[in-house]
Structure formats: structure tokens, C-alpha cells
Amino acid sequence: MHILSKSTYIKGLQCEKALYMQKKHPYLRDKLSIEQRAKFQRGTDVGVLAHKVFPNGIDMSPNSPSQFPKKVQETWDNLCNPEVNVMYEAVFQYNDTLIMLDMLVRDGDHWLAVEVKSSMRLSDTYYNDAALQYYVLHGCGVPLSDFRLMYLNGDYVKEGSIDVQQLFKMESVMEYVTEHEAFVKENVERLKKVVALPHSPLVNIGTHCYNPYPCDFQGHCWKLIPRNSFLFTTAMDDEILFQCYFNGVNSNAKMLRQIEPDSLEAHQIEALDTNSYYVDYKTLYSLAPQPKPKSVAYLNLLFNRPAIPELDGTKPYEEMILAFALQGEHKYDASIDPMPSIGLRRDDLAAQNRFVWDCFDDHSRWKEAIDLLIEKLSHYEQIVCFAPQNLTTTLLRHKIIQNQTIGYKVFNLFEVLQQAHFYHPAIKQGLTLQSLEKSLFSDAKLFEHSRILLEATSNDLLSYQQAREDLITENEIITKTYQLFFK
């Protein structure tokens, strides 16, 4: 039975303790987020489509781990069979390390190794896992003509059926993997010894807990760290925080003695100690809309950015509007705000006007949202949103607002709160609507934004309804946050 695989090797490079826990105590892993599960599914979908670049291959995927030895033998049998030209998920094992290669393609007397990635650029991690696979293939004696990474071509535009030859592009990493073979061998031997330890290796928490990937054993490794520890602050660089912690500054009181009393770090620690939030009100109010708008539209947009283009004229990861929820604050006047078009739902015709539109059942209708938004937003002096991206740029790109001169209408709570140094321990891993709600409101409804997108693309009517409700819930968070600080 193998000891290492591609995933455990990469995990071990990031943290030896994470590798050990994965092998010996996998039940202690944190629950996978919906976003992480969606990424895994996206990788699978892209990998399956990539098979069409080298079609008519034999799928060597095992149905369970118990089939690995059988599949290793079958892979070797196919290597020796001149009638087999392509294999998918070919299984190899060398030096207690098992890999499943995305594609292996006959190239004369040699073989072309291809690993597929669902991104539009290559990272160091991709090169590292290619190097491991080459190490195993070379160790098994597979004659390779080349090793290539296949990834999405960001310039590809879909017209008609997907042209996989244009959708994907490949980069040879043969030079890299051969140069790093000794590096891989050294690490394989080191990590095998880690797995063989009688107990978990002593590895302190640190930036490796979330770099390059969030570790799925954080809940276990951080369980003794108080939830109000200064390690959850964001004002100082994490490397400095950990350095202080392991140099004896291991409490908030000690940390406060090391820093300026009126510093941002001190304010954040105070928020931790009082289980509240901190915001620089002077900066916050300086960013408030002036003069105070008479009408405000609270806008929540749901974008879909499919890795594989769905519609003609679109590229990989190009955004389309799947839905929007708009809640308006002004006295309703039918003469300027007539009954909405088909596809809109009116929840309230009084002071709080809410409209919801979606194209969950037919994504080709997504551009209908543009005209609807142009018409609706024209009736408001202020457009309040919460978006990590620059929403003004997005609205300009889709011609929802026609020029920069009316971009002043957009009031992005995300950007404003960041500039005002808004802080709560819930936002350590990022300022999101969910972490914002948890920070500000006791009746927080905890869910992931990624869940809405999953519901919206599920081809299920009940899920569509839940997505609409969750989109409205997010818009209510935007509304309540704005009203809390600026009304």
C-alpha cells in the first residue's frame, strides 16, 4: 500500500503536521466549505472536458482505494499494449508514492504526460505536483517525450460548440521537473518518515496554516488559542504576530504593552476583549454621502463566472449576471416607477420597494438584467452595494451606468469599511457579508455566499427559490449595515 499521494505530498510541503493528521487522524479535519467543494467539482468538470483534446482513451480511475494495486497492474498492461494510445487517470506507484495522471498519450516509442488545471495561469503548487508525478513516472521507467501542464486559455471565445483545442493551452514543464527530481526525492523520503512517526510532529501554528492553501486542520491545531487572541487581529503583519507570540508575548495584555496605546492594533485588541467591533468613525463619516441622498437603492448582484464558457461570445471565467435584488428607499410613485417587467417580483409597493430578478432557468437571458438595472437605478440618487470588486468598473463594463460622471452614485460598503479600518475577529479570513453580519447583528443567519451560486446553478426549482431568498437576505445585510452607520 502506498504512503504518499500527490495531495498528501503537497500537504506535507506546506505542513508536516497536516500530513501526519491527514494520514493518521483524518476524522479531525475541518468541514469542507461549499466554496472548496465547488472548486473540486470545477476541477473535475474541466478535467473530463480536457479528455476530448486526446479522445478515445481508457479510463483507469479506480472505484475505491482498494483497487489501486489492480489499477497499477492494468496501467502497466496498457503501456505494453500497442493498441492503447491514451489513458486517463493512469495509476503508478514508486517508492511508496502513488499518482493518478490526468492523461498519458502515446508518442511514438515514448509517452506524453499531461496534467490538467482548471485555472488560467500556473502556480508554484502546480509545478510542484508535476515534479512529483514526473519523479514517480521516471522511477517506474516510463519513457516520456514531454510533461505538459494543460490549462484554460483566457483569450478563447466560445462560438458554437466548445473547441477544446482552442479552449486549452499547454506548457511544457519538462525542464522544471527534471531539474527538481532530486528535490522531490529528498522530500518524499522526509515525508515518509513523518508519516512513520509514533506521534504527531511538533509544528507551531503560523502563516503556513493558510498559505498557500487554508489547512483543513486549523480547527484542531488552533483549539487552544483563545478566540479573543491578538493572533486574530489584522492590523499587523501575521509574521510579526506569530513572532511575538512565540517570543513570550502570548496574551493580549502583554501585546498591549508592546504597542502604542492609540494604534490600530490596540483598538483591535480592545474590540477582541470586549467582544465587539472597531471602526474609525472619523474616517467612516468623512466617507459618508454628501449631501444626504433622498433616495437610495440597495443592490445585491449575483455573478456566475463559469470556468467553461456556457454562452457564445464569452470566455473562461467571464462574468454574467444571474440575479439581482434591489431594495429602494423613496416614496413610491407609479408615474416614475411603473409595474416591473416580466421576471421581476414586487414584494412591497410602499416605502421599501424590493425587486428580484433572475435567469436561473435560462442563463442566456442574463443580459436582460442590464436594461432592467439601467431603468431601475436611474430613479435613485445613491446605489449602495457590498462588493470586493470595484462595482463601478463592473457597472461600466456592462454599460449599466454609461459613464464615469454618474459613478459617484455607487457607495461600496466593502471599500468604505476597509478604509475606515472596520474590524471584528470574524473577518480575520476576509470581510464578507456573512462575517459582517456576524460582527454587527445578533440575529445573524449564517450561510455561505457560495451556497447561493450553487443553488442558482443546480437545475432545481426548489433550490432556485432558496437562492432568491438567500439573495434577499444578503441584501438585507447591506441595507441594515448602511442604515446602522449612515442613517
C-alpha positions as CSV (number, residue, x, y, z in Angstrom):
1,M,0.0,0.0,0.0
2,H,1.3,3.5,-0.8
3,I,2.2,6.1,1.8
4,L,2.1,9.3,-0.2
5,S,0.0,10.6,-3.0
6,K,0.0,13.9,-4.9
7,S,-2.4,15.6,-2.4
8,T,-0.6,14.4,0.7
9,Y,2.8,15.3,-0.7
10,I,1.6,18.8,-1.4
11,K,0.0,19.0,2.0
12,G,3.3,17.8,3.6
13,L,5.3,20.5,1.7
14,Q,3.0,23.1,3.4
15,C,3.0,21.5,6.9
16,E,4.3,18.2,8.2
17,K,1.8,18.1,10.9
18,A,-1.1,18.4,8.4
19,L,0.3,15.5,6.5
20,Y,0.5,13.3,9.6
21,M,-3.0,14.3,10.7
22,Q,-4.3,13.5,7.2
23,K,-2.8,10.0,7.3
24,K,-3.4,9.1,10.9
25,H,-6.4,11.2,12.1
26,P,-8.4,12.3,9.1
27,Y,-11.6,12.5,11.2
28,L,-10.2,15.7,12.8
29,R,-10.4,17.6,9.6
30,D,-12.5,20.7,9.4
31,K,-15.7,20.5,7.4
32,L,-15.1,21.5,3.7
33,S,-16.8,24.8,2.8
34,I,-19.2,24.9,-0.1
35,E,-16.7,27.0,-2.0
36,Q,-14.0,24.4,-1.6
37,R,-16.3,21.6,-2.7
38,A,-17.3,23.7,-5.7
39,K,-13.6,24.2,-6.7
40,F,-13.1,20.4,-6.6
41,Q,-16.1,19.9,-8.8
42,R,-14.9,22.5,-11.2
43,G,-11.6,20.8,-11.5
44,T,-13.3,17.5,-12.2
45,D,-15.5,19.0,-14.9
46,V,-12.6,20.8,-16.6
47,G,-10.5,17.6,-16.4
48,V,-13.2,15.5,-18.1
49,L,-13.7,18.0,-20.9
50,A,-9.9,18.0,-21.4
51,H,-10.1,14.4,-22.4
52,K,-11.5,15.5,-25.7
53,V,-8.2,17.0,-26.6
54,F,-6.8,13.4,-26.7
55,P,-10.0,11.4,-27.2
56,N,-10.8,7.7,-27.2
57,G,-8.7,6.9,-24.1
58,I,-9.1,4.3,-21.5
59,D,-10.3,5.5,-18.1
60,M,-8.2,3.9,-15.4
61,S,-10.0,5.5,-12.4
62,P,-10.4,3.1,-9.5
63,N,-13.8,2.8,-7.9
64,S,-12.2,2.7,-4.5
65,P,-8.8,2.8,-2.8
66,S,-8.8,-1.0,-2.6
67,Q,-8.5,-1.1,-6.4
68,F,-5.2,0.8,-6.6
69,P,-2.9,-2.3,-6.8
70,K,-5.2,-3.7,-9.6
71,K,-5.2,-0.4,-11.5
72,V,-1.4,-0.2,-11.2
73,Q,-1.1,-3.5,-12.9
74,E,-3.7,-2.7,-15.5
75,T,-1.8,0.6,-16.3
76,W,1.3,-1.4,-17.0
77,D,-0.5,-3.9,-19.2
78,N,-1.9,-1.0,-21.2
79,L,1.6,0.6,-21.5
80,C,2.7,-2.6,-23.2
81,N,-0.3,-2.9,-25.4
82,P,0.4,-1.2,-28.8
83,E,-3.3,-0.8,-29.4
84,V,-3.7,1.5,-26.4
85,N,-2.8,5.1,-27.2
86,V,-4.4,7.2,-24.5
87,M,-5.1,6.6,-20.8
88,Y,-7.0,8.8,-18.4
89,E,-6.1,8.7,-14.6
90,A,-3.3,6.2,-15.2
91,V,-2.2,4.8,-11.9
92,F,1.5,4.5,-11.0
93,Q,3.4,3.7,-7.8
94,Y,7.0,4.2,-7.0
95,N,8.9,4.4,-3.7
96,D,5.6,4.2,-1.7
97,T,4.2,7.1,-3.6
98,L,1.1,6.8,-5.8
99,I,-0.1,9.1,-8.5
100,M,-3.0,9.2,-10.9
101,L,-2.0,11.1,-14.1
102,D,-4.7,13.0,-15.8
103,M,-3.7,11.9,-19.3
104,L,-0.9,9.7,-20.7
105,V,-0.7,9.9,-24.5
106,R,1.4,7.6,-26.7
107,D,4.1,9.5,-28.7
108,G,5.9,7.0,-30.9
109,D,8.1,4.9,-28.6
110,H,7.5,7.4,-25.7
111,W,4.6,8.8,-23.8
112,L,3.4,12.4,-23.3
113,A,2.3,13.1,-19.7
114,V,-0.4,15.8,-19.3
115,E,-1.8,17.2,-16.1
116,V,-4.9,19.4,-16.3
117,K,-5.6,22.6,-14.3
118,S,-8.8,24.5,-14.2
119,S,-7.1,27.9,-13.9
120,M,-5.9,30.4,-16.5
121,R,-2.4,30.6,-15.0
122,L,0.1,28.3,-13.4
123,S,1.2,28.5,-9.8
124,D,4.2,27.1,-7.9
125,T,2.0,24.4,-6.5
126,Y,1.1,23.1,-10.0
127,Y,4.8,22.9,-10.8
128,N,5.5,21.0,-7.6
129,D,2.8,18.4,-8.1
130,A,4.0,18.0,-11.7
131,A,7.5,17.4,-10.4
132,L,6.2,14.7,-8.0
133,Q,4.4,12.9,-10.9
134,Y,7.5,13.0,-13.0
135,Y,9.5,11.6,-10.2
136,V,7.1,8.6,-9.9
137,L,6.9,8.1,-13.7
138,H,10.6,8.3,-14.1
139,G,11.1,5.9,-11.2
140,C,8.7,3.5,-12.8
141,G,10.7,3.6,-16.0
142,V,8.0,5.2,-18.2
143,P,9.8,6.7,-21.3
144,L,8.5,10.3,-21.5
145,S,8.8,12.6,-24.5
146,D,7.4,15.5,-22.6
147,F,5.5,16.5,-19.5
148,R,3.0,19.3,-20.0
149,L,0.5,21.3,-17.9
150,M,-2.8,22.0,-19.6
151,Y,-4.8,25.0,-18.5
152,L,-7.6,27.3,-19.7
153,N,-6.9,29.8,-22.5
154,G,-8.3,33.1,-21.2
155,D,-8.5,34.5,-24.7
156,Y,-10.7,31.8,-26.0
157,V,-14.2,33.0,-27.1
158,K,-16.9,30.4,-27.4
159,E,-18.7,30.3,-30.7
160,G,-21.0,27.3,-31.2
161,S,-19.7,24.0,-29.7
162,I,-16.7,24.2,-27.4
163,D,-13.5,23.9,-29.4
164,V,-11.3,22.1,-26.9
165,Q,-8.2,22.6,-29.0
166,Q,-8.7,26.3,-28.6
167,L,-10.1,26.3,-25.0
168,F,-7.0,24.7,-23.6
169,K,-3.3,25.5,-24.0
170,M,-0.3,23.6,-22.8
171,E,3.1,24.5,-21.3
172,S,6.0,22.0,-21.2
173,V,7.4,21.7,-17.7
174,M,9.9,19.0,-18.6
175,E,12.9,21.1,-17.8
176,Y,11.5,22.1,-14.5
177,V,10.5,18.6,-13.4
178,T,13.8,17.1,-14.3
179,E,15.8,19.8,-12.5
180,H,13.7,19.2,-9.4
181,E,13.8,15.5,-9.3
182,A,16.4,15.4,-6.5
183,F,14.3,17.9,-4.6
184,V,11.3,15.7,-4.8
185,K,13.2,12.6,-3.8
186,E,14.5,14.3,-0.7
187,N,11.1,15.5,0.3
188,V,9.5,12.1,-0.4
189,E,12.0,10.4,2.0
190,R,11.4,13.1,4.6
191,L,7.6,13.0,4.4
192,K,7.6,9.2,4.6
193,K,9.5,9.4,7.9
194,V,6.9,12.0,9.1
195,V,4.1,9.5,8.4
196,A,6.0,6.8,10.3
197,L,6.4,8.8,13.5
198,P,4.7,7.4,16.6
199,H,3.1,10.7,17.3
200,S,2.3,14.0,15.6
201,P,5.3,16.1,14.8
202,L,5.7,19.3,16.8
203,V,4.8,22.1,14.4
204,N,3.8,25.5,15.7
205,I,0.9,27.3,14.2
206,G,1.9,30.0,11.7
207,T,1.3,31.5,8.3
208,H,1.6,28.0,6.8
209,C,-1.8,27.4,8.3
210,Y,-3.4,29.3,5.4
211,N,-0.7,29.7,2.9
212,P,-0.7,28.7,0.1
213,Y,-4.0,27.0,1.0
214,P,-6.2,27.1,4.1
215,C,-5.3,24.0,6.1
216,D,-8.2,21.7,6.9
217,F,-6.8,21.0,10.4
218,Q,-6.9,24.6,11.7
219,G,-9.8,23.8,14.0
220,H,-7.7,21.1,15.7
221,C,-4.3,23.0,15.8
222,W,-5.8,26.3,16.9
223,K,-8.2,24.8,19.5
224,L,-6.1,26.1,22.5
225,I,-5.8,29.6,21.1
226,P,-8.5,31.8,22.8
227,R,-11.0,33.2,20.3
228,N,-10.1,36.7,21.5
229,S,-6.3,36.3,21.0
230,F,-4.4,39.1,19.2
231,L,-3.5,36.5,16.7
232,F,-6.9,37.1,15.1
233,T,-6.1,40.8,14.5
234,T,-5.4,42.2,11.1
235,A,-3.6,45.5,11.8
236,M,-0.1,43.9,11.9
237,D,1.6,41.5,9.6
238,D,0.9,37.9,10.6
239,E,4.6,37.0,10.6
240,I,5.1,39.7,13.3
241,L,2.1,38.5,15.3
242,F,3.4,34.9,15.4
243,Q,7.0,36.1,16.2
244,C,5.6,38.0,19.2
245,Y,3.5,35.0,20.3
246,F,6.4,32.5,20.3
247,N,8.7,35.0,21.9
248,G,6.6,35.1,25.1
249,V,4.1,37.8,24.1
250,N,1.3,35.3,24.4
251,S,-1.6,37.3,25.8
252,N,-3.5,40.4,24.8
253,A,-2.3,42.2,28.0
254,K,1.4,41.6,27.1
255,M,0.8,42.6,23.5
256,L,-0.7,45.9,24.6
257,R,2.5,46.7,26.5
258,Q,4.5,46.3,23.2
259,I,2.5,48.7,21.1
260,E,1.3,52.3,21.0
261,P,-1.9,52.8,23.1
262,D,-3.8,54.5,20.3
263,S,-2.6,52.3,17.5
264,L,-4.9,50.4,15.2
265,E,-3.6,47.1,16.7
266,A,-4.5,48.3,20.2
267,H,-8.1,49.3,19.0
268,Q,-8.5,45.8,17.5
269,I,-7.3,44.1,20.7
270,E,-9.8,46.2,22.7
271,A,-12.6,45.0,20.3
272,L,-11.5,41.4,21.0
273,D,-11.5,41.9,24.7
274,T,-15.0,43.5,24.7
275,N,-16.4,41.1,22.0
276,S,-17.3,44.0,19.8
277,Y,-16.2,45.6,16.6
278,Y,-13.9,48.6,15.9
279,V,-14.3,51.2,13.2
280,D,-12.6,54.6,12.8
281,Y,-15.8,56.7,12.9
282,K,-14.0,59.9,11.9
283,T,-12.8,58.3,8.6
284,L,-16.1,56.5,8.2
285,Y,-18.2,59.6,8.4
286,S,-15.8,61.5,6.2
287,L,-16.7,59.0,3.5
288,A,-20.5,59.3,4.0
289,P,-22.5,60.6,1.1
290,Q,-22.8,64.3,0.9
291,P,-25.4,65.7,0.7
292,K,-27.5,63.0,2.2
293,P,-29.3,61.3,-0.6
294,K,-33.1,61.5,-0.8
295,S,-33.4,58.1,-2.5
296,V,-31.2,55.0,-2.0
297,A,-31.1,51.7,-3.9
298,Y,-29.6,48.8,-2.0
299,L,-28.2,46.5,-4.7
300,N,-27.0,42.9,-4.5
301,L,-25.8,41.3,-7.7
302,L,-25.2,37.6,-8.1
303,F,-22.5,36.8,-10.7
304,N,-21.6,33.5,-12.3
305,R,-18.1,33.0,-13.7
306,P,-18.0,29.5,-15.2
307,A,-14.6,28.1,-15.9
308,I,-16.0,26.5,-19.1
309,P,-17.8,29.2,-21.2
310,E,-21.6,28.5,-21.3
311,L,-22.7,31.0,-23.9
312,D,-21.5,32.1,-27.3
313,G,-19.3,35.2,-27.2
314,T,-18.0,34.5,-23.7
315,K,-14.6,33.5,-22.3
316,P,-13.5,31.2,-19.4
317,Y,-14.4,32.8,-16.1
318,E,-16.2,35.7,-17.8
319,E,-18.9,37.1,-15.5
320,M,-22.6,37.1,-16.2
321,I,-25.4,38.4,-14.0
322,L,-27.5,35.5,-12.8
323,A,-29.7,37.6,-10.5
324,F,-30.1,40.8,-8.6
325,A,-32.0,42.0,-5.6
326,L,-32.8,45.7,-5.3
327,Q,-34.4,47.4,-2.4
328,G,-35.3,51.1,-2.7
329,E,-35.8,53.8,-0.2
330,H,-38.1,56.5,-1.6
331,K,-41.8,57.3,-1.6
332,Y,-43.4,55.0,-4.2
333,D,-44.6,56.9,-7.3
334,A,-46.1,54.8,-10.0
335,S,-45.5,57.6,-12.5
336,I,-41.8,57.2,-12.3
337,D,-41.6,53.6,-11.2
338,P,-44.1,51.6,-13.1
339,M,-45.1,47.9,-12.5
340,P,-41.9,45.8,-13.2
341,S,-41.4,43.8,-16.3
342,I,-42.0,40.1,-16.5
343,G,-39.3,38.4,-14.5
344,L,-39.5,40.9,-11.6
345,R,-41.3,40.3,-8.4
346,R,-42.7,43.1,-6.4
347,D,-42.7,42.4,-2.6
348,D,-43.7,45.8,-1.5
349,L,-45.2,48.8,-3.1
350,A,-44.8,51.1,-0.1
351,A,-41.7,53.0,1.1
352,Q,-39.5,49.9,0.9
353,N,-39.6,48.8,-2.7
354,R,-37.9,45.5,-3.4
355,F,-37.3,43.9,-6.8
356,V,-35.8,40.5,-7.5
357,W,-34.8,39.3,-11.0
358,D,-33.0,36.1,-12.0
359,C,-32.3,33.9,-15.0
360,F,-31.6,30.7,-13.1
361,D,-33.6,28.6,-15.6
362,D,-32.0,30.2,-18.7
363,H,-28.6,31.8,-18.4
364,S,-28.8,33.1,-22.0
365,R,-31.2,35.7,-20.7
366,W,-28.6,37.3,-18.4
367,K,-28.2,40.5,-20.5
368,E,-31.9,41.3,-19.7
369,A,-30.6,42.4,-16.3
370,I,-28.7,45.2,-17.9
371,D,-31.7,47.1,-19.2
372,L,-33.6,46.4,-16.1
373,L,-30.9,47.8,-13.9
374,I,-30.4,50.9,-16.1
375,E,-34.0,51.7,-15.7
376,K,-34.3,50.9,-12.0
377,L,-31.1,52.6,-10.9
378,S,-31.9,55.8,-12.7
379,H,-34.6,56.6,-10.1
380,Y,-32.1,56.8,-7.2
381,E,-29.5,59.3,-6.1
382,Q,-27.4,56.6,-4.3
383,I,-26.6,53.0,-5.1
384,V,-25.4,51.1,-2.0
385,C,-23.7,47.8,-2.5
386,F,-21.1,45.5,-0.9
387,A,-18.6,44.1,-3.4
388,P,-15.0,43.1,-3.1
389,Q,-14.5,44.1,-6.7
390,N,-14.9,47.7,-7.9
391,L,-18.6,47.7,-8.7
392,T,-18.3,51.0,-10.6
393,T,-16.0,49.3,-13.0
394,T,-18.3,46.3,-13.3
395,L,-21.4,48.5,-13.9
396,L,-19.4,50.5,-16.6
397,R,-18.2,47.3,-18.2
398,H,-21.8,46.1,-18.6
399,K,-22.9,49.6,-19.6
400,I,-25.4,49.7,-16.6
401,I,-24.0,53.1,-15.9
402,Q,-23.0,54.9,-19.0
403,N,-20.0,57.0,-17.9
404,Q,-17.8,57.9,-15.0
405,T,-19.7,61.0,-14.2
406,I,-22.5,59.1,-12.6
407,G,-20.1,56.6,-11.0
408,Y,-20.4,58.8,-7.9
409,K,-23.8,57.2,-7.2
410,V,-22.1,53.9,-6.2
411,F,-21.4,53.6,-2.5
412,N,-19.5,50.4,-1.9
413,L,-19.7,49.4,1.8
414,F,-16.8,47.0,1.3
415,E,-14.4,49.7,0.3
416,V,-15.7,52.2,2.8
417,L,-15.4,49.8,5.8
418,Q,-11.9,48.8,4.7
419,Q,-10.8,52.4,4.5
420,A,-12.3,53.0,8.0
421,H,-10.4,50.0,9.3
422,F,-13.5,48.1,10.3
423,Y,-12.5,45.1,12.4
424,H,-14.1,42.2,14.2
425,P,-12.5,38.8,14.8
426,A,-15.0,37.2,12.4
427,I,-13.3,39.0,9.5
428,K,-9.8,37.5,10.0
429,Q,-10.2,35.4,6.9
430,G,-11.8,38.1,4.9
431,L,-14.5,40.8,5.0
432,T,-17.7,39.1,3.6
433,L,-21.4,39.8,4.0
434,Q,-21.6,36.8,6.3
435,S,-18.7,37.9,8.5
436,L,-20.1,41.4,8.5
437,E,-23.5,40.3,9.7
438,K,-21.9,38.2,12.4
439,S,-19.9,41.2,13.5
440,L,-22.9,43.6,13.7
441,F,-26.1,41.8,14.3
442,S,-27.1,39.3,16.9
443,D,-29.7,37.6,14.7
444,A,-27.2,36.6,12.1
445,K,-28.3,34.0,9.6
446,L,-25.1,32.0,9.0
447,F,-24.6,30.8,5.4
448,E,-22.0,31.0,2.7
449,H,-22.3,33.2,-0.4
450,S,-21.1,30.2,-2.4
451,R,-24.2,28.4,-1.4
452,I,-26.3,30.9,-3.3
453,L,-24.4,30.3,-6.5
454,L,-24.6,26.5,-6.0
455,E,-28.4,26.8,-5.6
456,A,-28.7,29.1,-8.6
457,T,-26.9,26.7,-10.9
458,S,-28.5,23.4,-9.6
459,N,-31.3,22.9,-12.2
460,D,-33.7,22.5,-9.3
461,L,-36.8,24.8,-8.8
462,L,-36.7,24.5,-5.0
463,S,-33.0,25.4,-5.0
464,Y,-33.8,28.4,-7.2
465,Q,-36.4,29.6,-4.6
466,Q,-33.8,29.2,-1.8
467,A,-31.2,31.2,-3.9
468,R,-33.7,34.1,-4.3
469,E,-34.4,34.1,-0.5
470,D,-30.7,34.0,0.3
471,L,-30.0,36.8,-2.2
472,I,-32.7,38.9,-0.4
473,T,-31.1,38.0,3.0
474,E,-27.8,39.3,1.7
475,N,-29.4,42.5,0.5
476,E,-31.0,43.0,3.9
477,I,-27.5,42.8,5.5
478,I,-26.4,45.6,3.1
479,T,-29.4,47.6,4.0
480,K,-29.1,47.2,7.7
481,T,-25.3,47.9,7.7
482,Y,-25.8,51.2,5.7
483,Q,-28.6,52.3,8.0
484,L,-26.6,51.4,11.1
485,F,-23.7,53.7,10.2
486,F,-25.2,56.4,7.9
487,K,-28.9,56.9,8.8
